[in-house]
Amino acid sequence: MSDTSSTKPVASGEKFRTIQGTTAIKDGQKRRTSAEPQVYEPKPKWLRVKAPGGSRFEAVKRNVSEHRLSTVCQESHCPNMGECWSNGTATIMLMGSVCTRACRFCAVDTGNPNGWLDQEEPQNTAKSVELMALRYIVLTSVDRDDLQDGGASHYAACVRAIKERTPQVVVEALTPDFNGDLQAIERVVDSGLQVFAQNVETVKRLTHVVRDPRAGYEKTLHVLAHAKRHRPDVLAKTSLMLGLGETDEEVIETMDDLRAIGVDILTLGQYLQPTRNHLPVKRWVSPEEFNRFRDIGLEKGFMEVAAGPLVRSSYRADKVFEKNNLGLAAPVSVPGQDIAPSIIPALNLN
């Protein structure tokens, strides 16, 4: 939820002032005035989802509001919000809803929070996880280049608060790159989580087009590689968007790069243009193509490859250990890729 200082709606691409008094751009990208006209094709039938609603959806919505939480579900315009919230789960976005970076695929507001942090967020987050009776929680966050350690200490405090209140809950952290700061990465990895994720987002060739200049393909690999070396018992995870102009060969090359550094889990999903100010969709990737990429990834040794048009990094994240494409396919047995129950103690894998 955007921290606007008034109830007046803010149009996408416009500047606004947050409650904390800083200036931000709504949805992360300024309004384009000289861009070439874009052709908008109807989404394929496999991308149509139901409008959110129902009592459980409303309960999660109230909990998020009462505890002043931001969720990536809302900020990224995620198409799965209705399903996830109706099932009583949400991906909590830490450190506010204003990101210091402006990736051209992302609809999170961008600006400079000037060091602001909600000091009550660790405890509020832990209370919310307990209230929602979760067994698995995904924590993500905006990039906070305005903070000395990129917010790693605050991130770690949130994980520890959850573990202190509900030690049985499995925690996945989908983190910023912390500008490649090794100590910051270790601080988060050592906080008690079970899954550490940092998204590569796209193939190497398209990184400079898709992501903020401060992000990078090699930087993300560096972060994931160090996290895995530092704590081999923590699962490493990343995500790739398809439909931005990549080739099949580039997707497969990315898989090879990720396996070379020990990444365990990969998710593949269709890029959806959040507003007209963001990158256009180059093509719609069919469910059959996603299934083929999943098979290729499993053959390369990933513990699981969750792939599908509506798959997102945190979508049905607790289902990844069932090895059935988040419940969308039959379980797959991959030799040498059995899961040790001790890694994810809160889940029943039988």
GUNUTOR-596516 format. One record per residue: x, y, z of N, C-alpha, C in turn. Coordinates in pm, whole numbers, plus 32768, in hexadecimal, padded with zeros to 4 digits. Each point is the difference from the previous one (the first is absolute). Example, Ala and Ser with C-alpha at 12.3 -4.5 7.8 and 13.67 -1.06 7.14 Angstrom:
! residues 2
85277DC7830C7FA780778000805A80788000 7FDD80697FB88052807780067FB3806D8049 
! end
This chain:
! residues 350
80547F8980007FAC807780008058807B8000 7FE8805B7FA4805380767FF17FE680628071 806D803B80347FF3805C80707FE6808D7FCD 7F8F80187FC17FDF80857FD17FD280568074 801A80817FF77FE0805A806F7F7380377FF8 7FB47FDF7F977F76802B7FF97FAE7F927FC0 7F7C800F80047FA87F9A7FC87FE880157F6B 8034806D7FC87FEE801B7F72804D7F977FAF 7FBC7FBF7FA080447F9B7FAF8076803B7FB4 806B7FB27FF78076802B7FB780097FAD7F81 800980437F8E80077FB97F8180887FBE7FEE 80027F917FBB807D7FBA7FE58061805B7FB7 807C80038031806780547FC3800C808B803A 7FA58025805980038085803D805180008081 8039807580208044801080807F988013806F 80217FCF80777FAA8019807480588004807C 7FC88034806C80498008807D7FCC7F968060 805B7FB380397FDB7F96805C7FE080388089 7FC97FAB80557FE28027808A807E802E8047 80737FC47FDD807F80258040803A80817FC7 7FBE803B7F9B802A80817FCC80637FFA7F8E 80187F8A7FC8805C7FF57F8F7FB27FF87F7E 8043801D7F927FC17FFE7F7D80197F7B7FBA 7F997FCB7FBF800C7F817FBA7FB280067F7D 801C7FA07FA87FBA7FF27F817F9E7F8B800B 7F8080197FE87F9B7F97800A801A7F947F99 80057F84802D80167F897FAD808C7FF97FC5 805B8056802E808E7FED7FE2803480397F7E 7FAA80237FA1802F80337F807FB780827FDE 804C80667FD57FC3807D7FD87FAA7FEB7F83 7F9C80557FF47FA77FF57F8D804C801E7F80 7FEF7FA87F9E804380137F807FAD805B7FA7 804380657FC67FBA805E7FA8802C7FF37F6F 80787FC97FEA80347FF87F7980137F717FCF 7FCF7FA2804F80117F747FDA7FAB7FDF7F85 802D7F9E7FB47FB47FD57F8C7F7E7FC0802D 7F9480107FB27F807FC1802580107F698010 7FC07FCA8064800A7F7280197F7F7FBB7FD6 800E7F897FCB7F8C7FB07FDB7FE27FA08072 7F86800580327FDA7FAC80707FA57F917FD0 80307F85800D7FB27F8D7FD97FBC7FC5807B 7F8C7FC57FED7FBC7FBF807280587F93803B 7FFA7FF18083804D7F95803E7FC77F7A7FD9 80567F9C7FF17FCE7F787FE27FA67FCE8071 7FAC7FA07FE07F9F7FCE806280437FC6807C 807B7FCD7FEF80437FC38074803380678065 7FF580807FDF802C8069805D7F8C80478045 7F887FD37FE97F8D8040803E7FEA7FC8808C 7FEC805B80617FED7FD8808B7F8280418037 7FCB7FC5806B7F88803580408021807D8050 7F9E805A800A80118077805280077FD78093 805580448051800D7FDA808D7F81801D804E 7FEA7FAF80687F8C801480567FF07F8E8062 7F9B800880577FE67F978062802E8027808B 7FD37FB68063801A8022808C80937FF48025 80457F997FCE808D7FEF80228054806C7FBE 7FDC80237F868045806E7FBB7FF480808052 7F88801D80307FEA807A804E80497FFB8085 800A7F88803C80467FF380808094801E7FF1 803E7FCD7F96808D801C7FE7801280957FE3 7FA580397FB38007808E7FDF7FFC8056807E 7FA87FDD805E7FF7804B807F807F7FF18052 80367F86800580797FE6804D807580527FCA 800C80047F7C806B804D7FC07FF280958022 7F8680327FFC7FE8808E801A801780238092 7FCB7FAF805B8009801E808F809080008032 80557FAD7FC4808B7FF8802C8060804F7FA8 7FC780567FAC804F805C7FAE80677FB67FAA 7FD57F8F7FC9805B7FB07FAF7FF080237F6D 806D7FF67FB67FFA80067F6F80097F717FCC 7FBC7FE57F93800B7F7B7FC48027800E7F6E 80547FA47FD5802680007F737F887FDC7FAA 7F9E7FBD803C7F857FDD7FB97FBE807D7FC8 7FF4806880547FC1807D7FD6805E80547FAC 807B8012802F805B805F7FC1802A7FD67F74 80077F7F7FE6802C7FD17F7C7F8C7FDF7FA4 7F85801C802E7F887FE37FB07FFA7F6B7FDE 801F7FAB805F80097F707FE57F787FC67FDB 7FF87FB27F937F807FC57FD77FCF7F92805C 80567FCD80587FDA7F9280597FD0802F8089 7FF4808380157FDD803280857F7C7FC78032 7F9C7FF77FAA7F7F7FCC802B800B7F718033 80477FAB7FB6800F7F748029804C7FF48083 80738045800980547FF380767FBB8038807D 7FC780767FF57FBE803C80747F857FB0802A 7FB97FC87F9F7F8B7FAF802180297F818049 807F7FD57FEC80347F8B8047804380288083 7FF8808080258034802E8080809580188003 803E80177F8D809080177FFC801E80817FB6 80748037801C802D80797FBA809880048006 803B80437F9E808F801880028017808D8036 8041800A8071801180818043807C80477FCA 7FEE807F7FDE806F80507FCC8033805C806E 807E7FED8025803C8049806F803980877FD5 8017805580618048807F7FF07FB480657FAB 7F7A7FF980067FAF80637FBB7FDC7FD87F73 7FBE805C7FB97FD17FE37F7A8040805B7F97 806C80448024804880567FA2808B7FC87FEA 801F7FDD7F8380807FC37FDD805F806A7FCA 807F7FF2801F806380607FCE80277FE47F6F 7FD47F8F7FCA801F7FDE7F767F8280077FAA 80147FFF7F7D7F9080107FA3800D7F9E7F8C 7FF17F80801E80047F9A7F967F8780137FA4 80147FEA7F817F9980217F9E7F927F977FF3 80087F9780507F957F9C80027FA9800D807C 802C804E80617FC87FFC80887FA68077801D 7F8F7FE680437F9E8069801D80088034808F 806B7FE08046801280388087802A80937FF4 7FC8805580558023808E7FFE809680128014 803980657FBF80908018800D801B808D8033 8069800C805180258081803980737FEC8061 80148060805880687FF880667FC28010808A 7FF27F92804C7FC4800980868057804A8066 807A80247FDA8059804F805680157FC2808A 80147F7C800080237FBC807D7F8B7FD98058 7F86801F7FD87F8D7FDF80557FED7F69800B 7FE37FD180797FDB7F75801A7F977FFD806F 7FA57FA47FF77F9D7FEA806A803F7FA28066 80258036807380467FB080657FA67F96803F 7F7C800F7FEF7FA37F9E80367FE27F8F7F9D 8038800B7F887FE07F9E7F9980267F718024 80737FE4803B801E7F7480227F957FBF8057 7FD5804580687F9A7FC780577F787FFB7FBE 7FDD80677FB37F7F7FFF7FB97FFA7F907F99 80707FE87FBF80067F947F9E7FEF7F798045 80477FEE806F7FF67F82804A7F727FE88033 7FBF806980317F757FF3802E7FA47FD77F8F 8014803B7F8A7FAC7FE27F8D80107F6F7FD4 807B7FCF7FFE80197F757FDB7FB87FA38061 8004802280807FBD7FAE80657F6880067FEE 7FC980787FE97F7080107FEF7FCB7FB57F87 804F7FFC7F957FD47FBC7F8780167F698008 803A7FD1806E80167F70801880487FBF7F89 806C80427FD6804A7FCE7F8D80627F938026 801E7FAB7FA1806D7F9F8014807980287FAB 7FE8805D7FA3806A802B7FA37FE880927FE0 80678052800D7FF4808E7FE28070802D7FA4 7FDC804F7F9C8064803D7FA9800D80938026 8078802A801E801E808C801B804E80377F8A 7FD2806E7FCA804D80427F98801080928029 8040804F7FAD8011808C8025802280547F86 7FEF808080118033805F7F9D80988007800D 804280367F9A808F801E800C800D807F8053 80608001805A8016807480568092802B7FF8 802680387F8E8089802F7FED802080778058 7F99803B803F80168072805980317FD5808A 7FFC7F7F801E802C7FCB8081808C7FC77FF3 804F800C806A808D7FDA7FFB80137F6E7FDA 7FAE7FA68035800E7F717FDF7F8F7FD07FA5 7FBD805F7FBD7F927FDC7FA87F857FCD8048 7FFF800E80857F8F7FD0804F80107F728032 80787FC67FF180147F7580287FE67FE98095 802B805C80547FEC7FF080907F6C7FFF8023 7FB3805A7FC17F70800680187FBD7F817FCE 802A7FD37F8A7FCA7F857FC680167F8A8060 807A7FF4803080227F93805B7FAF80088081 7FE9807A80307FB18013807A7F717FCD7FED 7FC980147F897F787FD07FE37FFC7F688000 80657FC07FC580047F6D7FFF800B7FCC808F 8059803B804E80127FD1808A7F8180128052 7FB8806D7FEC7F858019804A7F977F967FDF 7FF97FD97F827FA27F967FD980277F7D8041 807F7FE07FFE802F7F8180387FEE7FFA8098 800E807380417FED800380927F6E7FE88026 7FA480377FAF7F727FF380207FC57F7E7FCA 802A7FD77F887FCB7F877FC180747FB17FC3 804E7FBA805380787FBC7FCF7FE47F937F99 7F847FCF7FFB7FE07F947FA17FEA80337F72 7FF180827FF07FE580387F7B807F7FFF7FAC 7FF47FD07F84807080037FA28005808B7FC0 8076803C7FFE800F80887FCD80527FFF7F7F 7FC8803C7F99804780177F83801780967FF3 807A80297FE28021808D7FF08023801B7F6E 7FAD804F7FBE801B802D7F77803B808B800C 808380097FF980478079802C802F80587F8D 8024807D8021804A80537FA1808D7FC77FF0 8050803E7FAB808A7FCE7FEF8061803D8064 7FD180608052805580438063808180347FC2 7FF5801F7F7F807180357FB3807A7FA38006 7FE67F808013806C7F9F800280507FFC8081 7FD18041806A8047800480817FFB7F768041 80717FBD800980057F7780327FD47FF78092 8028805F80527FD87FFD808D7F6980128010 7FC580547FAC7F70801480047FB77F807FDA 80327FBC7F997FC47F827FD680067F9A8071 80757FF5804080117FA0806D7FA480208075 7FEC8080801A7FAA802A806F7F727FCA7FED 7FCF80057F857F797FCE7FE57FFE7F677FFF 80607FC37FBF80037F6E7FF5800D7FBF808A 80428043805D80147FCA80877F8D801D8060 7F94803E7FCF7F95802E805A7F9D7F938027 800B7F8A7FC37FA67F9280247FA47FD37F91 801380367F887FA87FDC7F9180257F797FC5 7FA57FC97FB0801A7F7F7FBD801980107F6A 7FCB80697FC4800F80157F70802E80907FE8 806E800F7FB5803380847FDC7FEF80127F6A 7FBB806D7FDA7FE480187F72802C808C7FD8 803780087F86801F80827FC27FE97FEC7F6B 7FAA80517FC77FD27FE57F78805D80377F94 80227FA87FA3805180297F8D7FA9804A7F9A 7F7E7FE780027F9780467FB57FFD7FE17F6A 8071800C7FBC80027FEB7F6F80897FCC7FD5 800E7FE57F82807E7FCA7FCC806A806F7FFD 807C7FD87FF4806F805F800A7FF680717F9A 7FDF7FE07F837FFD80657F967F9B806F801B 7F917FDF80417F9480608015800780478087 80607FDD8051800580378087800680998000 8051803C7FAC800F809280007F8180467FD0 7FAD7FB97FB37F8180397FD17F947FF2806A 7FFF7F9180457F937FDC805980138034808F 807C7FFB80318018801E808D804280888012 7FF7803480798043807D802380977FF17FEB 8045806D7FD880927FF67FE880507FD18078 7FCB8013807980487FD480787FF37F6A8018 7FA27FBF7FBA7FF37F6F800880587FC37F94 80087F7D7FFC80527FC37F997FF77F698002 800F7FC47F8D7FFD7F6E7FF3806F7FC18053 807B802E7FEC80727FC8804A7FF5801F8095 7FC9807380227FF28023808E7FA07F9F8046 7F927FE07FBE7FA27FA0803A803F7F77800F 80497FD37F9C80467F80800B806280028074 80458070801180608011806D7FBB7FF28087 7F8C803F800E7FB57FFC807E7FD37F71801D 7FC47FBE7F9F7FD07F78801380727F9F801D 806E800F7FB980727FA780148039800E808C 800C807E80308037801380867FA27FCB806B 7F7F80167FEF7F9F7FCE806280097F68800A 800E7FBE7F8F80067F6E7FFF80837FCD803B 806E80447FE380817FD8803C7FFE80158097 7FC7806F802A80008021808F7FA97FA18051 7F8B7FDC7FCA7FA67FA580467FC97F987F9E 804D7F967FE77FD37F9A7FA17F7B7FBF8025 7FDB800680827F837FC2802C7F8680557FDE 8014807D7FDB7F9280587FD97FEB7FF27F6A 7F827FED7FD87FE17FF17F73800B80857FB7 803A7FFE7F88800F80787FAE7F987FFD7F90 7FC280737FE97F9080067FA1800880807FAE 7FD17FF97F837FFA80777FAD7F8E7FF37F9D 7FE3806F7FB97F8E80027FA6802380477F7E 7FBF7FD47F96801880357F7B7F79801D7FBE 7FF280797FC77F8980247FB480167FE07F6D 7F9A7FCA7FC080087FE47F717F9F805B7FB5 801F80187F817FA980557FB08036808C7FED 807F80168022803F80847FF5805A800C7F85 80057F947FB2805480037F8880757FA08004 80057FAD8067806C7F9E800D7FEC7F8D7F9D 806B7FBB7FE17FF87F887FAD80017F848059 7FD47F907FC980027F83804B808F7FDE802A 805F80177FA6808C7FE1801E803280538076 7FD4807E8009802B8056806F7FC57FD18084 7F857FCF7FFE7FC47FCA807A804F7F888031 80237FA97FA4804C7F888025808C80258031 804180627FC18082802F802F7FF68038808F 7F938047801C7FEC803480877FF27F8E8064 7FB77F997FDA7FF47F8A8057808A7FC7801F 80557FF67F9C80867FCA8015805080578061 7FF580857FF08047805C805A7FD07FEE8090 7F7F7FED80127FC57FF3808680277F7B8040 80007F967FB280287F7F803880947FFF8023 805180497FB580908003801A8020803B8087 7FAA805480368018803C80847FAC7FBF806E 7FB87F967FDE7FBA7FB380657F72802A801F 7FC0804C7FA87F74802780197FA97F827FFE 7FA77FF480647FAE7F8880107F79800A7FBB 7FC2807780077F7680107FD27FF880717F9B 7FB87FE87F927FEE80657F987F6B800D7FE3 7FCF807B7FF67F7680167FD38002804D7F7D 7FA57FDC7FA77FF3803F7F7D7F6F802C7FEE 7FEC807F7FDC7F7980327FED7FF880627F8D 7F87801E7FD57FE9805F7F93800B808F8032 804F80527FBB80028090801F7F7C803E7FD5 7FC6805080597F87804B7FE3801D80948013 7FE180517F9E8019809080077FA1803F8065 8034803580707FA7803580687FBB80827FDA 8043805A7FB77FC3807C7FD1803980207F76 7FC580617FBC803080267F7B808A80408004 802F802480778084803E800D806F7F98800C 7FDB7F82800B80637F958011801C7FBA7F7C 80637FA8800380267FB67F877F897FB27FC9 7FEF80007F7D7F927FB27FC580217F6B7FFE 7F9A7FAF7FFB80117F707FF080277FE37F70 806B7FB47FED802D7FDD7F797FB67F877FC9 7FDD7FA280597FB57F8B7FD37FBF7FBA8077 7F947FB77FE37FBE7FAE806580397F737FF8 80387FD1806C803C7F7B80057F937F9D8029 7FEF7F987FB27F937FA18017801D7FA38077 7F997FC7803C80157F9E806D80587F8C7FD3 7FF27FD77F8280517F907FCE809480247FFD 801F807D7FDB808B802C800080378004808D 7FB0802F8060802C8001808B801D7F728031 7FAB7FA27FDB80167F75802980837FCA7FC7 801F80277F84807D7FD27FC280788039804A 7FFB80818024806E803B804C800F7FBE8088 7F8E7FDB803D80077FBC8082804A7F7A7FF2 7FDE7FB57F9A80437F7F7FE9809680137FED 802680657FB2808E801B7FE7804780228083 7FC080568052803C8027807F80127F8C805F 7F9D7FA78007800B7F8C805880717FA47FD1 800D7FF27F7E806D7FAE7FCA8089803A8024 800680838010807F8041802280207FF78094 7FA07FD18052801E7FE7808C7FC1805C8065 7FAA805C7FD67FB9805180637FA97FA58056 7FF6801F807F7FA87FB480597F70800B7FD0 7FDA80787FD67F7C80157FC5800680777FA2 7FB37FF87F967FEC80707FA47F6A80167FF9 7FD2806E803A7F7380237FFB7FEC80597F86 7FAF7FD47FA17FF580477F817F7080077FD2 7FD480767FD77F7980117FCD7FE480937FEB 7F9D80227FAE7FE4808C7FE17FE88057807A 7FBB7FCC80667FE0804F8077805E7FE88075 80687FB17FEC80607FE4806B8051807F801D 800D801F80808054806D802F805E7FC8806A 80668049802280667FCE805C7FC37FCE8083 7F9D804880337FC77FDA80827F7B7FB77FF5 7FD17FE67F877F7E7FBF7FED80057F6F802F 7FA57FDC805B7FFA7F798037808A7FCF802C 804D8057803E808B7FE1801E800F7F838056 7FA07FE7805980097F8B80577FED7F7D7FB3 7FC880077F887FE57F887FB280797FCE7FB3 806B80507FFD80737FDC7FAD803E7F7C802B 7FF47FDE808180407F8680327FB47F827FDB 7F8780107FC97FB47F8B7FD580297FD27F74 805480517FBC80377FDE7F7D7F957FDF7F99 7F92804B80017F957FE97F9E7FD780837FBD 806180577FE97FE980807FBF7F958050804A 800F800A80847FA7804D80567F717FCB7FFE 7FF27F7D7FEB7F7B7FC47FFC7FC280017F77 804B802E7F9B7FCB800A7F7980237F877FAB 804C7FA0803980297F8A7FB480197F8D8061 80157F8A7FC9801F7F8C8053808C800C803A 80187FC6807880868005803B80697FC67FA4 8076803A8004806F7FD17FAC80707FD0805B 80337F8A7FE680717FCB804A8080801A7FB4 805B80498040807F80217FC0806F7FB9804D 80467FA37FC3806A7FB780468065805F8041 801D7FE5807F8063805080467FCD80858033 7F7E801B7FEE7FC9807F802A7F967FEF806D 800C7F9980527FA37FEE806F8013806F8067 7F94802280458003806D806180147FC8808C 805B8039804B80127FDA808C7F9580478053 7FA87FB680477F96803F804E803380678064 807C7FF2802D8037805E8062800E808C7FC7 8007800C7F79800E80847FC37F8080518010 7F8E7FBD7FFA7F7F804480077FA97FBA8069 801E800E807F7FC27FB2806A7F6C80168012 7FC980707FD07F73801A80187FA57FBF7F98 80387FC67F977FAF7FCA7F957FFD7F698004 7F8C7FC87FE37FF17F707FF6801B7FD67F70 806B7FBB7FEB80287FDD7F787FD27F757FD6 7FBB7FBA80587FD57F787FDF7F8080007FAF 
! end
